[in-house]
Amino acid sequence: MNRREFLDSVAAVAVAPALTSQAPAQEWGTPVFDLHCHLRAQAASVLAHLDGAGITKANLLTRGAAAEQVKALANQAPGRFIWFNSYDVAKPDAVQVLTQAAQDGAQGFGELKYHVAADGPELRRIYDLAAELRVPLLIHFQEVDHFPGEGTWSTGYARTFEGILKAYPRTTFIGHADAFWANVSADYQNQAAYPTGRIVPGGVTDKWLADYPNLYGDLSANSGNNAMSRDPEFTAGFLQRHQGKLMFGSDCGCSDGHGGGVSQNNNPAASRMAGKCVARETLSLLKRLTSPATFRRLVWENAHALLRIPA
């Protein structure tokens, strides 16, 4: 297979999957697609969380050689999964591994969570690859440690990422995590992982979602929930303003879709979510603050449109 034939085959794989099977109930008044569901060691654990939270379908976030694991899970629950793949972007074979993942059926790259700069050479070559293969990538932006020694991820978001959006107009970026969501407020200066209080209008995330068609937002995790819950008056307008650019995701580690076990990977900075299912908390919040039509866009339609999945 030559390079052009391969690129055409990757594009065909990205368009092909038609997810038809659905979870038993639609407790949210619409089916729900989870953009941010990490692959777990036990398939039953993934399905228990989805079913418990009322989630119909999910995007599995995987790392490395995961095609066989995804296939096995998909065979257990036909029609309920697509997948993204990630790999250490600092390794010399990163482009090769991610290209193979796309050839194997991955419909995007992510979660890209590595100790590199957002505008550094390690990620820039992945931005180029994503544009070439016509797949989106999901990036974790974090400037503040959650615990001593954790380190930061995809740094420099507020300072440098507008330049990336301009330099890579053919790359589709999905923003996620602390720095992405804290920067909905214009007063954010990396002072805390999850700032509280009223939001000051004019934050770069709000502005860039409006200005750049290649930027989308993943509402998952404590970071997304915190940003959307801290100032409901602002959030109602924000969700309406960007209703075509935002997608529900869970990034929840609870065992049953009701807050059992450990949520948010025992992140001490996210203690507000202890004993809660992040998916349920965020779905409830979005439902309260939006119309039924907007809610459906956020939790179902936008992901299907961006990932070119027949809904």
Phi, psi and omega in degrees: 000124178278175187298319180294319178297321179295314180299320178295322180292323177297315179299320180295320178298321182295331182269334195292315192300130175243102185279113189248331181285146182229157175296160187300325187230158175240074185291343182266005179084000179199153171297156184234133175249125179264110182287341192227077181240110182286139176295129180256165183297325181249126181301322181299328180291320177299311183292324178298319179292315180299311182295320180294327181270357180077034182259129186280311185219163185210154173260112180281127176263121186234169177228139174066214184283090187241001187302319182291322176297316179297317180299318180296318179291318179297327178291330178283331181223074185303135175083003185256357187223143157239181181210151169250160178229148179227159179199149183306111186289347179276349181279146184300331184265016184301314181297318180297314182294316181290326176297318178296320178299317178297320178296328180279353175123356177298134184261008177184175178248132179151165001283125177276101184227093185218158184277067179223168178280145180299333180250019182277169184295330181298313180280330181301322180290334176283326174300317177298316181297317180299321177294318181296318182272354178060048175233149177280164173228144184248123188241136175267116179253123182210127183249351185234130177299142171277333178208157185304132176085359181295318185089174182244169192221133178048059190284160176090017186308300186295330185275326191236344194286338175298324176297324177293316179301323178286321185284338183234065184293340180269359179262133179263116182256136172243113182276146184206155168087188198305304186292324178300311185278327177297332181278014165291339180259135185289346183263008183285128181229038181059033183277342181200154178295318184229083182295155181239176178091177184296147181273134176272118181302151176104010178296152187294326179297316177300314182294314184290327175299327179280325189271335188239113182294346181266010178245130177233168181235135176260116187278016189280173171071177175299328182298312178292317180296317179299315181295322183279341184260345188285338182210081187305326180296315176296316186298321180302317178289322179298314180294323177292318183295323185245031187297341177266358186242357185246147182222136176293139170213159182259305188050045186249134180260007182292158191274338193225006183076011179225011176100007180289156178071218184251124178258150179058033175055034179058033178292112184297334179286346180251035184297339177299341180263005180300130180076011181237154171269119182299322179301311181296318180299316183286320177299317179297318179297312180297321180294323179292327191259002183227165172284162177304322181292317179292319178303315180297322178298315184292322188259356183215301192289320185297317180296320180295321180291314182295318183270002176058047177255126175302126184270000000 
